[in-house]
Amino acid sequence: MKASQEHKTCHGFGLGLAFINSIAFALAILSNSAFAQTSDTNSSPSALKKLSLEELMNIEVTSVSRSPERLFDTASAVQVITGDDVRRSGATSLPEALRLAPSLDVAQVNSHDWAISGRGFNNTIANKLLVMIDGRTVYTPLYAGVFWDVQNVLLEDLDRIEVVSGPGGTLWGANAVNGVINIVTKSAKDTQGSYLSGAGGSLLQDFGAARYGGSVGTNLYYRVYGQRFDRNSTVFPNGQDATDRSDMTQGGFRMDWYPSDQNTLTLQGDAYGGHEQNQPTDTALDGQNVLGRWTHTFSSESDLQVQMYFDRTWRRIPATFSEDLKTYDFDFQHRFPVGERQSIVWGAGYRLMQDQVKNSPALAFLPPNVNLQLFSGFLQDEITLVPERLKFTAGIKIEHNDFSGVEVQPSGRIAWTPDARETIWGAISRAVRSPSRIDTDFFVPPPPVAPGTPVLAGGPNFDSEKVIAYELGYRVRPVERLSVSLATFFNQYDDLRSLEQTGPTTFEFENGLRGESWGVELSGDFRVTEWWRLRGGYTYLHEHIWQRPGHTDLNQALGEGDDPQNQFSLQSIVDLPYHFQFDAVARYVDTLPNPNVPSYFTFDLRLAWQFKKLEFSVVGQNLWDPQHAEFGPAAMRQEIPRSIYGEITCRF
């Protein structure tokens, strides 16, 4: 096992224990040799299910251009997962819902941890994918990624998930290197009434949720909700309990006020707390967030949006480390037309992250307490060259962060729509993954240390990782009931992270690797009949990563490519007579090369019956094998068991 594979050993142990495992391995090597904007939609999930395929392709997305545009016309590889797609899949969490996007690599590590990425570079601390929930970026400056174990929404209130493959740095900034995930919940206006749900089973031990939506007068709508779940442990290859149970309790609210036809005010927030069972101690988690957004519409082609949010996250792993992160974010954008064929979107933002870490003798972030500031501004110009046929979009984003200074991220996109059933598009983009605290502030063990003690440290001169991406795509509706999207890409990476020896006993992170990746993403939606719909896709990925001249990565450039070459998924949604529903999701994931994780195939089944305001459902997950592995080195690998749960839901 190589040194930089260390980060992949964090499976059941949270981020802190991941660092310990990684560092232990690094030290062993050292001793032998003396790591959318959001946009509300008025479509309920039940309504989306009944839309024609043409209407589904006309759904407006905001993640590509920061303004509403028809899915079919976008100059990007975009997939939309509707709330009804998620409900009919039987998914019980956001990571499970993301499996419905064929372009994403979603691997479950244990009961509570996930490795999620797109177009390569996947691991449990993946750092090249930007994720937003209702316009709030869920990001940790510890490793420039996402703690998926605390990202939860009430899935009943989910409107859609927009998955954009490829760089989005021109609009969304650093870390939108290989893609953007925009999770959008419904407005309070679309969640009026009551919702109660209870579930229980084997892996999902129990789940309960309640939500009530009401109004004050004719223009103020609100909802409040609460939910809780307990998840059982996964298993080791020998079938032994992995003792990684987890639980989470979460509640929140949302208010949408429409004081006039031109103005919308949104205020929403969440709070959560939970535990994750680890050995020898448990991880404690809690967090709170509140977001406010004002949108003023001047016309159908011009609007102004101002958004602010506060987000606090806290986690404690006894005897390892704890972190208290407070994020303050302000963002505005303005869209307006210039003449009849030009539309400009521009904006600016400021983010302050107050990160406080309590260190341990095993590892440390130094200094333990930092205030990180991010300043940004962007400009995008969309020019219609031929009305309703040819559009060209150019944009640029300039950011300043405290690690690497000024970063410039430009892009150019073109979309040609020869007729109402075809769109051909291409793009060239530059994006960066800005440094994080693990890259620059991380020490194992922390100083002072005895002479001759091997030390792993962040690189004080660590720079941002960079990508130049070339994309070409084709979207077509050959017949009324079928839509197909094909996207190809070629990415060139530079200044990728490496682990290098800088002295007799000192080792640090540097920008010693380069790489290339290319692939194909195919997705489709087929409405076989009025009562049967199929959706799914196939992804092929090829990666090649090597050492830059003058650099010697201890892992020999093998630690960055732990991704399947081939993936396939298919979802079937069937409405049967007498108010029955029968749904299935099947997926195949190819072998992970380093460390070797065997390929697997599995499927989920859901059978539901609706009676007036009640719904009864039974869901079986991972049914093909008794258990299978999805990620991690063999020595510590945990496997996902076959499971079943039942659910009763009441909507009134």
N, C-alpha and C positions, 0 to 999 in steps of 0.2 A: 504494500500500500504506500502511496506517495504522500509527500508532506502536505500539499495543498488540498488533498482529499479530506483533510481534517474537518473542513467546514461541513462536510456531508455527514458527520457523525452526530449531529445535534438532534436526531430524531425525537426521542422521547424525553429529552432533557432540557428543552427550551434553549433560548439563545445562549445563556450563560454557560450551561453545561456543554453546549456545542463548542464554545470557545475552549473550555477545559480539555475536551476530547481532542480538539484540533491541536492545541498546544502540546498536550502530552505526546502526541504523535510527532510533532515537530521536534520536541526535545529528544525523543528517541533517535531521530535521524541525526540530530546534532551530536549526541553522545557517540553514536557509531562512527561519525565522521570527525571526532575530536575537533503560512494561511487568505365635465362638461357643463365645462359649464353645463349646467343642467337646463332642460327645457321641459316644462310640464306638458303632458298630453292628456287629452280628454278621453282616451281609449282605455276602457277597463279590460282585464285579461279575458273575460268572457266575450267581449266585443271583438278583441283581436283574433280570437280563435275563429270567428265567423267571417273575418275579412277575406275577400278574394285575394289571390296571389298578387294581382296588380296593386291592390290597396296596401298589402303588406310591403311591397317594394316602394310605395309612395310614403311610407312612414318617414317622418323627418328626424334626422340625427344631427347632433351638434358637436360631436367630438372631433370632426375633421376640420371644420372651418370656424368653430366658435359661433356659428350662426346656423339657424335651421336650414337644412337642405335635404332634398329627396335622396333616400338611400340609393336608389338606382343610378343617380347622377354623380355620386361622389367620386373624386379622383383618388381613391384609396381603397385598400382591402378592408372592408367593414363587414362585420357580422352583427346582427341584432338578435338577442335572445329575449323574447317577450316574457312577461310575468306568467302568462298561461303556459308557455313552453316549460318554464321551471316547475310550475305546479303539477303539470302532467308528467314530468319526469320522476317525481317522487323525491327530488333533492331536498335535503334538510338544512343546508348551509350554503353560503355564497361559493366556497370552493367547489362543492358538488355541482352547483348550478353552472360554474364556469366550464365544467366538462362538456357542456353542450356546444361550446365553441371549438370546432375542429382545429383551428389554428393555434390553440393554446396547449401547452404541455402542463397537465395538472396531475401531480402525483401525491397521493396520501402517504405520509410518513408514519403516522401513528394516530392515536385517538384524536389529537388536537393540532398536530403540525402538518403543514403542506409545503410542497415545492411547486411553485407556479411561475411559468415564464412563457414567452413567445419567441419563436425564431432563435432558439438556442440559449445557452448559458444558464441552464436551470440548476438550482440547488435550493437548500432550505433558507439561504440568505440571498436569494436572487435579487439583483440590483439594477436591472435594465428594463423594468416595466413600471409605468406610472399608473397608479390606481386612484380613482376619485369616487366618493360617495356623495351624491347631491352637491357636487362642486367643492367638497372638502377633500383635500389631498391627504391620503392616509400613508404616512411616510415616517420612517425613523432615521434620524441622522447617525445612529449607531453604525448601520451598514448600508444605508441608502436603499432600503427595501421596505417590505410590508410584513408586519406581524399578523399573519392571517388568522391566528387563533382568537383575536379579539375583534375581527371585522364581521359584524352581524347586523342584519336588518330583518324586520318582520317580513318574511317572504310573501305573505298575503298582500302587502302594500307595495311590492316591487312592480314597477311599470315596465322597465326594460334594462338590459345590459348591453351597452355598445362596446364592442371589442374591435379596436383599430390595430391592425398589424402594421409594423413599420414605424419609423421615427415620427414623433409628434412634437419634437423639441421647439419647432418654430412658433407654436402656439402655447404649449404647455410647459416648456422649459426642460431643465436638466432631469435626467433619468427617464424621459420618454424616448428611450433609445431603440428598443425593439417593439414598442407598442404602448397603447393606452387602453385602459379599461375604465369605462364611465358607467357607474351604477346609479340608476335614476329611480327614485321612488315616486309614487303618485302624489298629486296634490291632495290637500285635505278635502277639497271640494269633491274629489272622486272616491273618497273613502267614508262616505256618510253611512250611519247605521252601526250595528254591532257585529262583532266577530268573536267567536269562541272556538278554541281548538285544543284537543288533547290527544296525545299519542304515547305509545309505549311499545317496547320490543326488546331485541337482543342487544345490538350495538348502540342504537339510540334507545337508551334505557327508559327515559321518559321525556316528554315535552309538553308544555302548556303555554297558551298564549291567549290574550284578550285585548281587544281594541274597540274603542268607541269613537265615532265621529259625529259631530254636530255642527250647528251654525248659530250665529248671533246676527239677527237681522237677515238681510238678503245678500250681503257681500263679505261677510267674515265667516270663514270655515275653520274648523279645528279637529284634531284627533289626538287621542292619548292611547298608549299601548304599553303592555308589559309582556315579557316572555321569559321562560326558563327552560333549560335542558340539562340533562345528565347523560353523558356518554360513557359506555363501558369501555374496557380495555381492548386493545388489539392483542395479537398473540405472537409468540416467537415461532420460528419454523417447526419446532418440536411440539407445537400446540399449547405450550405453557403460557399462562396469563402474563402479559407484559406489564401489568400494573401501571397503566398510564391513563386512568380514568380522568374525566374532566367535567366541570359544570360551569354554567354561566347564567346569571340573572341580568336582564336588561330591560330598561323602560325608557320611554321618551314621549315627545309631543311634536306636533307640527301645526302651525296656523298660517293660513293664506288669506290675505285681505285684499279686496279689489275696490279701493275707494273711488275709482273712475275707470272708464274704458281704457285709459292710457297707462294706468299705474297698477303694479302688483307688488305687494309686500309679503315676504315669507320669513317666518321665524320658526326654527326647529332645533331640537336638541335631544341628546341621548345620554344615559348613564348606565354603566355596567360594572359588574364585579363577579369574580369567579376564582376557581382553583384548578390546577393541573397536577395530577399525581405523578411524581418523579421519585427516583431513588437517589439518596436516602430521604430527601425532604420534598415538600410540595411547593410549587410556584404559586404565588398569590398575584392576582391581576385586578386592576380597576381603572376606570377612566370616565371622563365626561367631555361633552362637546356641546357647543351652541353656535348656530349659524344664522345670520340675517342677510337678506338679499332684497334689493329694491330694483325693479325693472320699470323703465318708462319707455313707452312706445310712441315714437313720433309719427310713424307710418309703417306700412307693411315692409318697407325696405330700410328703416332706420330706427334704432333703439339705443338706449343707454342702460347699463347694468352696473350696480355697485354692490359688492359683497364683502362681508367681514365674518370671520369665525374665530373661535377660541377652542383649542383642543388640548386636553390633558390626558396623558397615559402614564400609568405606573405599574411596574412589575418588580417582584422581589423573589430572588432565588437564594434562599438562606445559604450562607457560607460561600457564596459565589459572587454575586453582585446584585444591585438593585438600581433602577433608573426611574427618575421622575422627570418627564418631558412636558413642557408647556409650549404650545405653539399659538402665536397670534398672527393672523393673516388678513391682509387687506388687498382687494383687487377690484379694478373697474375696467370696463371696455365700452367702446362707442362704435356703432356701425352706422354708416351713412352712404348714400349713393353719390357718384360724381357723373353727371350726365345720365344717359340712358343705358350705358353699357359697362359701367364701372361701379364696384362696391368696395369700400374700404372699411376694414375693422382694425382698430388700434386700441391699446390699453397699456396699463402699467400695474405693478403690484409690489408689495413689501411684505416680507415674512420675518418674524423674530422667533427663534427657537431657543428656549431656556432649558438646557439639558444638564441635569444633576445626577451624577452617578456615585453610588457608594461602592467603593472598591473592596477587594479582599487580598490576602497574601498571595493568592494564586494568579490573579490577573488584575489589570487596572487600566482605566482610561485616564490619561493625564494631560492637562489638568482635569480634575474630576468634574468641575462645574464650568460650563462655557455658555456664552450667549452668541448664537450664530445668526447672522443677518443675510437676507437674500433680497436684492433689488432687481427688478426686471421691467422690461418694456418690450412691446411687440408691435409690428405693423404688417398687415396683410392686404394685398390689393388683388381683387378678382376682376378680370377683364373678359367680357363677352366678345369674342372675336367674330363669331357668327351666331346670330340670335337663335336660341334653342338648339344649337348644334355644337359649338366649339367654345370652350372656356379655358383661360389660362390664369393660374393663381401663383403669385410670388409673395413670399413673406420672409421676415427676419425677426429673430428675438435676440435681445442682448440682456445678459444677466451678469450680476456681480455677486460672487459668494466669497466667504472668508477663507476658503482653502486655496482655490486656483485663480481667484481674481475674475477678470472679465471673460465671459464666454459668448461666442457669436454662433447662432444656429439658424442658417438660412435654408430655404427650400423653394422648389419650383414644381408646379403640378399642372397637367393639362388633361382635359377630358373632352372627348369627341363622341357625340351622340348622333350617329348617322341616321337613325330612325328611332321610333318610340320603344323598340325592343332591344336595342344594343347600346352599350357604352364601352368605349376603349379609352384607357387612361394610362398615364405614365407619370413618374415623379423622380426627382433627385433631391436628396435631403442630407443635411449634416446635423448630427446630434451628439451630445456629450453626456457622460455619466460623471457628475461632479464628485470629488472625493468625499468620503465620510469619515467618521471618527475612528473606525477600525483601520482605515488606511493610514492615518497619521498619528493618532493619540493612543494606540493600543500597546500595552507592555505585558509580557509574560516571561519571568515574574517581574513585578514592578520594582524599580530601584528603591533603595540601594541593594546590590547583590554582591555576593562574595566573588573575588577574582576567579576567573575561569568558569563561571556559571554561564551556560548557554542562555542567551536572551533573544527573544523574538520581539520586534518592535515595529510600530508603524513607521512609514517612511516620511521624514520631515519635508521632503521635496516631492511627495507624491502628487502627480498631476491628474487631470481629468482623463477618463477613457473616451475615445472618439470613434465615430463611425461615419462613413460616407455610404449612403444607401441608394441603390438604383432599383426602381420598381416598374413593372409593366403588368397591366391587368385588362381583363375582358369580362364584361357582365352582359348576359343575354337571357331573353325570355323567348325561346324558340317556339313554344306553344303556350296556349293560355294558362295551362296548369303547371308549367315547369319554369323555374328560374335557376340559372347556373352562374356561378362566379369563379373566375380563375385569376389567381395572382401569382406572379413570379417575382423573385427578388435576388439581388446580389449585393452583399454587404462587405465592406472593407473596414476592418477594425485596426486601431493603432493605440499604443500606450495602455494595453491591457495589463491588469495586475499580475505581478509575479512575486515569488518568495525567493530572496537571494541572500547569499552570504556576503557580508560586508566587512568582516573581521574574523579573527580566530574563533571567537565564541559569540559573534553577533550576527543576527539575521533580521532582515527587514523587508517590508513590502516596497516594490518598485514598479515602474511601468515598463517591464521588460518583454512583453509579448505583443505580437501582431496576429491578425487572423483574417480569414475570409469565410463567408458562409453563403450558400445559395440554396434555393428551394422553390417548391411549388405548393400552393394552397388551393384546393378545390372544394367548393361548398355548393350545396343545392337545396332547393325547396320544391317538393312535388306534391300537389294536392291531387291525389289519385282519384278520389271521389269527394262528394260533399261531406262525407263522414270519415274519410281516411286521409291523413296527411303524413308525409315523410319529409324529414330534414336531416342533413348530416354533411359529411365531407371527408376528405383525405388530405394529408400533409406529408410532404417529403422534405427532409432537411439534410444538407451535407455541410460539415464544418471542417475547417483546417486551421490549426493554430500553431504558431512556431515562435521561437525565441528571436528577439532582435539581436543584431550584432553587438557584441560586447556584454551581453547579459546571459546569465546562467540560472534559469528557473529550477529550483530543487525538484519540482514535479515534472520537469521536461515537457511542459506545456500540455500535460494530459488532464489537468484538473478542471478545465473550463468547458469541456465538451461532453458533459454527462446528459446527453439528450437522445431520444429515440429518432432513428432515421425515418421510420414510417409510422404513421398513426391513421386510424380510421374510426369514425363514429357514425351511428345512425339512430335517429329517434323516430318512433312510430307512434302516432296519436290517432286513436280510433274511438268514435262515438257509436256505441251499440244501441239496439232497441231497449226500451223500458228503462231509460235513464242510466244505463251502464256505460262505463268507460274502461277501455283496455289499452294500456300504453306500455311501451318498451323502449329501452335505451341500450344499445350494444356498442362496445368499443374494443379496439385492438391497439395495443401499444408495443412497439418493437423493443428489442433488447437495449438496455442502457450500457454503453461501452465501458465506463470507468467511474466507479467500480461496476463489475458485471452484475446486472440485474436481469433475470430472464424475461423475455417477452411474455405478455399475457393477453388473454381474451376473457371478457366477462360481459354480463348483461344484467339489467334491472328490469323488473316487471311491476306494474301497478294495475290493480283492479279496483274500481270505485263505483259506487251506486249513489245517486242523488234522489232524495225524497223530500220534495218541497224545499224547506230551508236547511235541511240536514244533508251532509255528505259523509258516507262511510267508505274508507279506503284501506286496502292492504298492499304493502309495498315490500318486495323482496329485492335486496341489493347484493351485488357481487355473487350471482347465483351459479356461475359456471363451475368454480372450484370451491372446496371447503375453505380455502384461504390462499392468498397470493401476495407476493411482495411487489411494491411499486417503486421503492427508492432505498438507497443506502448501502453501505458496505456489509458484507455477509456477517462479519463478526458481531454486529449490533443490529442487524436488520429485523424489523418488525413487519408482520404480515397482516393484511386486512381480511377478516373472516367474512364468510357468508352471513347475511343477517336478514331479519324481517321485522317489520313494525306495522302496527295498525293505528289508524287515526280517525277521530270523529270531529267533524267541523260543523258549526252552525253559523249561518249568516242571516241577519235580520235587521 
